[in-house]
Structures are given as C-alpha cells and as structure tokens.
Amino acid sequence: MLNHKSVLITGGTGSFGKKFVETILARYPEVSRIVVYSRDELKQYLMHQMYPAKEYPQLRFFIGDVRDGERLKRACEGIDVIIHAAAIKQVDTAEYNPDECIKTNVDGARNVINAALDCGVKEVVALSTDKACAPINLYGATKLVSDKLFVAANNIKGKRDVRFSVVRYGNVMGSRGSVIPFFLSQRDKGVIPITHAEMTRFNISLQEGVDLVMYAIGHHIGGEIFVPKIPSYRIMDVAKAIAPNARCEIVGIRPGEKLHEEMITVTDAMHTIDIGPYYAILPSVSYCHAKEDYTRHYDAKPVSEKFAYTSDNNTEWETVESLREKIKKYVDPNFEAR
C-alpha cells in the first residue's frame, strides 16, 4: 500500500508519529520517502538518532509548524500521503490559550488541506479525538471544526484525485498526559487522585491507533470518520490495577471534562454504518458519494436509529487483570502492581 509512495506526517515526532514511522518501516520496506514534519527541534534530533541517515535514507526531517502554510506546501512537494497528527491537545492548555489552540487545530487543518490540494497529494487522513463528539471544551470544539474541514474538503477538490478522511478514537494507553502514566507517578505517595468514582473512558493502544490509520489509507473513498470498536475502562479499575494498596481520593471533575466520553451520538447514528472492525460516520452533505456508495464499498449495514457509542454503554470492558496485562505490554514492560 505504501511501497514506492512518499508519506508526510505532521506532528511526526509525537507518540503517534514515532509509532507510525516504526510501523511503515516494518511493513513497507520499499516506501520511497517518509517526511517527519514537526516544530520541535530536540524531538527531531532524538528521533534522528534512532534512525541514522545511512541506515534509513528514506527518512527526512522538516522543521515546520502546521500554522505556516507556505512551509507546509514546500514540505508536501512530491508527497502522496499525508497523515495529520499535529495538534494542541491538552484540555486545560487549550482553555487557557484559546487563540493558540485555534491557530494550530483549525488554521493548521486548513493549511494541510490547501497543501494537499496544491501539491497533488492523493490520500489525507487526519487524527481526531472522542472529545470532538458533542464537545464541551475548546480542544474538542477545535477538533470538531477540523473534522468538518477535512470531510468537506472532498466537496471542493474538483477533478483532483485526492481523498480526505478522519479517524476518531479514545484515550491512548501511556500517551503524554494520560491517566496511566499519571497514576504510576502518584502511587508511591500512597494516594491516587480520582476525579469521579463512576468515570469511564475508551481504551486503545498506540499500535491499534496506527492500524486504524492504515486501514483508512487502504480503504477510504473520502469523507468518512472512522471509529474503532474498542473496550472501555472504569477509572477505579485503573487505580486498582496500578496501585491496589493506595488510597483513592475523590478530587472532582476538572473543567471541560466529561463523566463519560462519546464517539458516536444518537444524532450521528443516522449517518453511521457498521463496517466490521470499525464504524464509519458518513458526511451529512456529500457531492461525491451517496450513502449507498459507502454501504456498497464496505459491504456494510447502517446502525440502528437509536444507536449511540459512549464509554459507559459499551459491550466490551477492561478488567483489573486485563489492564495490568496491557500496561505491561504497551506502557512499561517492568510494571508490577503495588
């Protein structure tokens, strides 16, 4: 799929970008070029040490910000596939710095779309978040706008042979700022801060997120928002899995935070199809494809009118034992509950 192709990853030095590069190199040894595009000089330097130029001549490192449309277009010359992973994603950071969040998450999305249209890119997949579904914080709202921009880009591409799609998933195990590394850092204090005893979240590994993007590249026809079928966990089970001997202290839900996360609302259900391993939310307005085109392409079926996909009404749940296994597998191979 990616052999003999050139791929650019915005935010390429982040957790997702590093795992995506690792996966491409393992699965597609004949990839022509991988451009890691990010604004962090130190992270690029460190990543470059992992992939020396003599051993990985197909790797390129571009310093640049998605806010800079001209720089982004220069980086996209000759690119076939764009994976857009750059974002300001910390909820409290976005609330305190709203203009900066909008510049990166909304204006940056628009710059990616324009670069793709101007440079002859064939495939674009943008990363989203469960917080973009019925958003209550600025981060989620900016990612919803970003999602809408990428979906609508299919309507303005004209005769260009390019497809834009989005992937939306929940909390990534062990990612920067997520709950598992935080609880691991707190357990030696003997107290685990819990926002709400009934809180639930979706759970996905970094590799599963990469695999979802790979699926989107290989199957999308443009305009889909792909949603994975993944388990949920209860926040209290995460605390028990990591620090069974620590005391849990309820500290209250933070501003902009939900008790349960959503990925598909009842309103979305009328535009959602079940495609087997994933769901796909289809564009409500499309000048390229009718709903029947997507259904036929994926051999899919519509979900029920009352369908909703939220972390508290899931049919699949992590247990304390499964969480421990996954923490050891995906976060820390030396992890032991204590």
Beta strands, then each sheet from edge to edge (+ up, - down):
strand 1: 6-10
strand 2: 33-38
strand 3: 59-63
strand 4: 81-84
strand 5: 123-127
strand 6: 163-167
strand 7: 171-172
strand 8: 191-194
strand 9: 200-204
strand 10: 225-228
strand 11: 232-234
strand 12: 247-250
strand 13: 262-264
strand 14: 272-274
strand 15: 278-281
strand 16: 301-302
strand 17: 309-310
sheet 1: 3+ 2+ 1+ 4+ 5+ 6+ 10+ 15- 14+ 16-
sheet 2: 7+ 9+ 11-
sheet 3: 8+ 12+
sheet 4: 13+ 17-
end
